[in-house]
Amino acid sequence: MPHAGKRSMSAPEWAMLIGLSVLWGGSFFFTGIALTELPPLTFVVLRVGIAALILNMVLPFAGLRLPGGCAVWAAFLGMGLLNNVVPFSLIVWGQTHIASGFAAILNATTPLFTVIVAHRLTTDERMTGNRFSGVPVGLAGVATMVGPAAFAGFDASLLAQVAILGAALSYACAGVFGRRFKRMGIPPLAVAAGQLTAAALLVLPVALVIDRPWTLPVPGPFVSAAILGTATLSTALAYVLYFRILASAGATNLSLVTFLVPVSAILLGALVLGERLEPRHYLGMALIGCGLAAIDGRLLRRVRAAAG
């Protein structure tokens, strides 16, 4: 049987991947609404805290419970840090300075980082010829999107872009780190609940010190709806799909979701939030898409087969 990281995905796996992309694309939209009234860390706490509560309530109905043991909870804490606390905080802060659609495009670099991280840290997801060629093409897309501002000094917009790229790197590390849960025999739903619970425990004290949320006004109805949307749909439900895909298809295949995410994020940002992207952003996204197509390899194989 081929390794999960090397084989093509089945139709059900692709369906889950597309569903996950819509859920995560919506998270950028929800974040854009929530940040009109909430500081970043408070929003992150609400997102992971409510999602953790929901999944912990669902576990008994699925005949599951959170496993115990130091090794398991060390893994939950590591996953919560890499997959939630660090990337959520960086993305939410970044969206205070750049549009949600642009943030989603930058986040689409996750597969590029995943290829590099997986090559260094795994034995079954090594960088092949097509993956090796796809990385510089994708990175050229990132440089195109960032543009000449990178040479004009560090302003808030550039720092926000660097923050989103840092989040993409953290997601890439999480995709490789999370492979251990399959070996530990922990079901995807329990992994999702465990990592979100750990993430909430990690970020709550930081938010209490920095944001002092008890001093903030009660969010309005639209912001409250955005909080519930991102917690229930873009986090709780999304991470159940995330760990199912990770267990069956591997970290590199899973990371392809981040190229699908910008489509829904850009549409929602343009239609509802009135955001507009510059031509270089679309050109950069096209280059990232070419890089990801090379990394995935399936399109190139079909072209060669048709030509042959």
RODO-2510 file (C-alpha; in nm, 4 decimals, decimal comma):
residues 308
     n   res          X          Y          Z
     1     m     0,0000     0,0000     0,0000
     2     p     0,1473     0,3428    -0,0923
     3     h     0,2290     0,5934     0,1711
     4     a    -0,0439     0,8448     0,2411
     5     g     0,1781     1,1365     0,1612
     6     k     0,2646     1,0025    -0,1868
     7     r    -0,0601     0,8643    -0,3249
     8     s    -0,3400     1,0482    -0,5012
     9     m    -0,6469     1,1249    -0,2948
    10     s    -0,9759     0,9415    -0,3419
    11     a    -1,3015     1,1147    -0,4346
    12     p    -1,4304     1,1186    -0,0726
    13     e    -1,0998     1,2684     0,0437
    14     w    -1,1242     1,5387    -0,2216
    15     a    -1,4825     1,6097    -0,1112
    16     m    -1,3685     1,6513     0,2491
    17     l    -1,0798     1,8716     0,1333
    18     i    -1,3121     2,1016    -0,0616
    19     g    -1,5517     2,1197     0,2333
    20     l    -1,2626     2,2064     0,4633
    21     s    -1,1508     2,4828     0,2255
    22     v    -1,4949     2,6451     0,2390
    23     l    -1,5020     2,6273     0,6191
    24     w    -1,1534     2,7765     0,6513
    25     g    -1,2208     3,0377     0,3845
    26     g    -1,5139     3,1494     0,5949
    27     s    -1,2841     3,1904     0,8956
    28     f    -1,1029     3,4824     0,7283
    29     f    -1,4397     3,6444     0,6615
    30     f    -1,5617     3,5875     1,0179
    31     t    -1,2343     3,7244     1,1532
    32     g    -1,2692     4,0416     0,9460
    33     i    -1,6094     4,1036     1,1074
    34     a    -1,5045     4,0142     1,4629
    35     l    -1,1995     4,2424     1,4594
    36     t    -1,4233     4,5457     1,4231
    37     e    -1,5066     4,5118     1,7939
    38     l    -1,2661     4,2611     1,9521
    39     p    -0,8864     4,2591     2,0051
    40     p    -0,7025     3,9667     1,8410
    41     l    -0,6219     3,7463     2,1428
    42     t    -0,9721     3,7735     2,2866
    43     f    -1,1128     3,6584     1,9541
    44     v    -0,8677     3,3653     1,9441
    45     v    -0,9690     3,2599     2,2967
    46     l    -1,3377     3,2693     2,2049
    47     r    -1,2740     3,0779     1,8840
    48     v    -1,0786     2,7893     2,0362
    49     g    -1,2661     2,7925     2,3683
    50     i    -1,6154     2,7626     2,2215
    51     a    -1,4970     2,5054     1,9659
    52     a    -1,3325     2,2990     2,2426
    53     l    -1,6518     2,3126     2,4496
    54     i    -1,8612     2,1950     2,1538
    55     l    -1,6345     1,9021     2,0697
    56     n    -1,6039     1,7931     2,4330
    57     m    -1,9840     1,7873     2,4517
    58     v    -2,0023     1,5821     2,1302
    59     l    -1,7448     1,3216     2,2372
    60     p    -1,9775     1,1184     2,4669
    61     f    -2,2426     1,0956     2,1940
    62     a    -1,9775     0,9436     1,9670
    63     g    -1,8810     0,6924     2,2366
    64     l    -1,5455     0,8643     2,2909
    65     r    -1,3629     1,0504     2,5646
    66     l    -1,0443     1,2490     2,5902
    67     p    -0,7530     1,0130     2,6593
    68     g    -0,5272     1,0702     2,9578
    69     g    -0,1566     1,0370     3,0125
    70     c     0,1379     1,2762     3,0020
    71     a     0,2505     1,1700     2,6549
    72     v    -0,0940     1,2255     2,5035
    73     w    -0,1417     1,5678     2,6603
    74     a     0,2108     1,6739     2,5688
    75     a     0,1132     1,5915     2,2097
    76     f    -0,2155     1,7838     2,2464
    77     l    -0,0279     2,0869     2,3833
    78     g     0,2241     2,0728     2,0994
    79     m    -0,0500     2,0427     1,8390
    80     g    -0,2586     2,3141     2,0004
    81     l     0,0403     2,5483     1,9971
    82     l     0,1434     2,4767     1,6356
    83     n    -0,2021     2,4383     1,4824
    84     n    -0,4063     2,6932     1,6792
    85     v    -0,2375     2,9355     1,9166
    86     v     0,0525     3,0485     1,6971
    87     p    -0,1177     3,0575     1,3530
    88     f    -0,4531     3,1907     1,4766
    89     s    -0,2845     3,4716     1,6692
    90     l    -0,0583     3,5657     1,3770
    91     i    -0,3391     3,5549     1,1204
    92     v    -0,5834     3,7515     1,3336
    93     w    -0,3227     4,0180     1,4076
    94     g    -0,2234     4,0251     1,0406
    95     q    -0,5838     4,0847     0,9378
    96     t    -0,5857     4,4056     1,1389
    97     h    -0,3544     4,5474     0,8686
    98     i    -0,4310     4,3589     0,5441
    99     a    -0,7468     4,2349     0,3692
   100     s    -0,8875     3,8940     0,4532
   101     g    -0,8536     3,7726     0,0940
   102     f    -0,4869     3,8740     0,0824
   103     a    -0,4283     3,6974     0,4142
   104     a    -0,5873     3,3820     0,2725
   105     i    -0,3627     3,3966    -0,0351
   106     l    -0,0501     3,4270     0,1798
   107     n    -0,1768     3,1387     0,3915
   108     a    -0,1877     2,9334     0,0714
   109     t     0,1900     2,9021     0,0981
   110     t     0,1422     2,6333     0,3638
   111     p     0,2004     2,3459     0,1161
   112     l     0,5313     2,5023     0,0132
   113     f     0,6498     2,5032     0,3733
   114     t     0,4999     2,1570     0,4297
   115     v     0,7057     2,0080     0,1481
   116     i     1,0232     2,1456     0,3053
   117     v     0,9330     2,0491     0,6628
   118     a     0,8104     1,7011     0,5627
   119     h     1,1262     1,6437     0,3595
   120     r     1,3412     1,7253     0,6603
   121     l     1,1396     1,5467     0,9286
   122     t     0,9759     1,2432     0,7647
   123     t     1,0867     0,9400     0,5668
   124     d     0,7731     0,8843     0,3564
   125     e     0,7055     1,2392     0,2317
   126     r     1,0421     1,3202     0,0774
   127     m     1,0848     1,6020    -0,1726
   128     t     1,0686     1,4506    -0,5231
   129     g     1,1714     1,6216    -0,8457
   130     n     0,8336     1,7813    -0,9127
   131     r     0,8000     1,8968    -0,5515
   132     f     1,1510     2,0394    -0,5605
   133     s     1,0661     2,2426    -0,8723
   134     g     0,7342     2,3613    -0,7322
   135     v     0,8780     2,5257    -0,4207
   136     p     1,0745     2,8081    -0,5934
   137     v     0,7811     2,8812    -0,8262
   138     g     0,5504     2,9148    -0,5273
   139     l     0,7986     3,1305    -0,3396
   140     a     0,8229     3,3549    -0,6466
   141     g     0,4482     3,3994    -0,6119
   142     v     0,4935     3,5096    -0,2521
   143     a     0,7580     3,7631    -0,3563
   144     t     0,5241     3,8953    -0,6259
   145     m     0,2428     3,9480    -0,3770
   146     v     0,4605     4,1160    -0,1167
   147     g     0,6006     4,3405    -0,3890
   148     p     0,8559     4,6212    -0,3621
   149     a     0,7334     4,7112    -0,0122
   150     a     0,9781     4,4511     0,1185
   151     f     1,2648     4,6795     0,0121
   152     a     1,1111     5,0019     0,1416
   153     g     1,1363     4,9322     0,5143
   154     f     0,9189     4,7538     0,7665
   155     d     0,5712     4,9013     0,7943
   156     a     0,2624     4,7482     0,9551
   157     s     0,1415     4,5973     0,6264
   158     l     0,4718     4,4216     0,5604
   159     l     0,4921     4,2930     0,9168
   160     a     0,1360     4,1621     0,8796
   161     q     0,2363     3,9733     0,5661
   162     v     0,5367     3,8246     0,7460
   163     a     0,3031     3,7222     1,0301
   164     i     0,0722     3,5366     0,7882
   165     l     0,3714     3,3578     0,6358
   166     g     0,4824     3,2640     0,9877
   167     a     0,1358     3,1180     1,0447
   168     a     0,1699     2,9135     0,7247
   169     l     0,5023     2,7746     0,8491
   170     s     0,3414     2,6872     1,1824
   171     y     0,0581     2,5052     1,0021
   172     a     0,3169     2,3125     0,8013
   173     c     0,4928     2,2005     1,1190
   174     a     0,1559     2,1047     1,2683
   175     g     0,0707     1,8888     0,9676
   176     v     0,3849     1,6830     1,0218
   177     f     0,3604     1,6861     1,4034
   178     g    -0,0029     1,5688     1,3902
   179     r     0,0861     1,2424     1,2138
   180     r     0,1731     1,0958     1,5529
   181     f    -0,1920     1,0787     1,6589
   182     k    -0,2636     0,8064     1,4040
   183     r     0,0203     0,5995     1,5502
   184     m    -0,1179     0,6648     1,8987
   185     g    -0,4564     0,5279     1,7897
   186     i    -0,6532     0,8390     1,8895
   187     p    -0,9704     0,8984     1,6800
   188     p    -0,9840     1,2244     1,4780
   189     l    -1,2713     1,3666     1,6843
   190     a    -1,0803     1,3131     2,0096
   191     v    -0,7658     1,4666     1,8588
   192     a    -0,9598     1,7748     1,7496
   193     a    -1,1163     1,8129     2,0954
   194     g    -0,7841     1,7581     2,2698
   195     q    -0,5826     2,0044     2,0641
   196     l    -0,8485     2,2776     2,0933
   197     t    -0,8776     2,2233     2,4695
   198     a    -0,5001     2,2507     2,4996
   199     a    -0,4969     2,5609     2,2798
   200     a    -0,7604     2,7303     2,4960
   201     l    -0,5595     2,6562     2,8107
   202     l    -0,2461     2,8005     2,6498
   203     v    -0,3887     3,1251     2,5117
   204     l    -0,6390     3,2147     2,7873
   205     p    -0,3898     3,3488     3,0459
   206     v    -0,2090     3,5519     2,7789
   207     a    -0,5339     3,7112     2,6636
   208     l    -0,6367     3,7893     3,0218
   209     v    -0,3114     3,9774     3,0818
   210     i    -0,2887     4,1609     2,7479
   211     d    -0,6512     4,2288     2,6444
   212     r    -0,8242     4,2396     2,9853
   213     p    -1,1446     4,1181     2,8150
   214     w    -1,3668     4,1907     3,1155
   215     t    -1,3179     4,5619     3,0403
   216     l    -1,4452     4,5291     2,6821
   217     p    -1,8028     4,6099     2,5762
   218     v    -2,0356     4,3216     2,4920
   219     p    -2,0053     4,2378     2,1194
   220     g    -2,2909     4,3325     1,8889
   221     p    -2,5111     4,0789     1,7085
   222     f    -2,3022     4,0620     1,3896
   223     v    -1,9770     4,0122     1,5801
   224     s    -2,1417     3,7535     1,8064
   225     a    -2,2646     3,5657     1,4984
   226     a    -1,9123     3,5809     1,3523
   227     i    -1,7683     3,4363     1,6744
   228     l    -2,0164     3,1488     1,6709
   229     g    -1,9592     3,0889     1,3005
   230     t    -1,5835     3,0694     1,3278
   231     a    -1,5984     2,8546     1,6433
   232     t    -1,8621     2,6033     1,5321
   233     l    -1,8048     2,5814     1,1553
   234     s    -1,4532     2,7054     1,0829
   235     t    -1,2964     2,5423     1,3894
   236     a    -1,4932     2,2590     1,5549
   237     l    -1,6320     2,1020     1,2364
   238     a    -1,3254     2,1958     1,0310
   239     y    -1,0817     2,0181     1,2598
   240     v    -1,2825     1,6970     1,2549
   241     l    -1,2380     1,6990     0,8754
   242     y    -0,8743     1,8085     0,9122
   243     f    -0,7686     1,5087     1,1214
   244     r    -0,9665     1,2640     0,9078
   245     i    -0,7850     1,3846     0,5956
   246     l    -0,4483     1,3922     0,7748
   247     a    -0,4889     1,0325     0,8924
   248     s    -0,5838     0,8981     0,5489
   249     a    -0,4121     1,1227     0,2935
   250     g    -0,1021     1,2608     0,4657
   251     a     0,0354     1,6048     0,5510
   252     t     0,1318     1,7117     0,1988
   253     n    -0,2046     1,6238     0,0436
   254     l    -0,3847     1,7899     0,3327
   255     s    -0,1860     2,1112     0,2914
   256     l    -0,3295     2,1549    -0,0603
   257     v    -0,6466     2,2824     0,1073
   258     t    -0,4829     2,6194     0,1616
   259     f    -0,4820     2,6925    -0,2109
   260     l    -0,8581     2,6341    -0,2243
   261     v    -0,9240     2,8534     0,0803
   262     p    -0,8547     3,1921    -0,0883
   263     v    -1,1357     3,1385    -0,3400
   264     s    -1,4114     3,1529    -0,0788
   265     a    -1,2214     3,4064     0,1348
   266     i    -1,1795     3,6484    -0,1576
   267     l    -1,5418     3,6122    -0,2679
   268     l    -1,6781     3,6739     0,0822
   269     g    -1,4364     3,9617     0,1440
   270     a    -1,5293     4,1310    -0,1833
   271     l    -1,9053     4,0751    -0,1663
   272     v    -1,9639     4,1490     0,2025
   273     l    -1,6641     4,3447     0,3353
   274     g    -1,5976     4,5464     0,0183
   275     e    -1,2319     4,4383    -0,0023
   276     r    -1,0319     4,4693    -0,3239
   277     l    -0,7045     4,3060    -0,4209
   278     e    -0,4362     4,4436    -0,6522
   279     p    -0,3387     4,2714    -0,9820
   280     r    -0,0061     4,1581    -0,8322
   281     h    -0,1975     3,9627    -0,5666
   282     y    -0,3774     3,7607    -0,8338
   283     l    -0,0520     3,7122    -1,0267
   284     g     0,1157     3,5912    -0,7089
   285     m    -0,1717     3,3525    -0,6419
   286     a    -0,1388     3,2159    -0,9965
   287     l     0,2325     3,1498    -0,9409
   288     i     0,1571     2,9792    -0,6092
   289     g    -0,1013     2,7695    -0,7925
   290     c     0,1573     2,6638    -1,0508
   291     g     0,3967     2,5722    -0,7729
   292     l     0,1313     2,3667    -0,5953
   293     a     0,0380     2,1944    -0,9213
   294     a     0,4011     2,0918    -0,9573
   295     i     0,4145     1,9763    -0,5953
   296     d     0,0965     1,7712    -0,6342
   297     g     0,2111     1,6233    -0,9660
   298     r    -0,1245     1,4873    -1,0811
   299     l    -0,1938     1,7557    -1,3413
   300     l     0,1544     1,7138    -1,4904
   301     r     0,1099     1,3357    -1,5082
   302     r    -0,2226     1,3754    -1,6892
   303     v    -0,0705     1,6201    -1,9392
   304     r     0,2176     1,3818    -2,0088
   305     a    -0,0237     1,0904    -2,0447
   306     a    -0,2380     1,2873    -2,2902
   307     a     0,0670     1,3946    -2,4868
   308     g     0,1990     1,0385    -2,4967
***
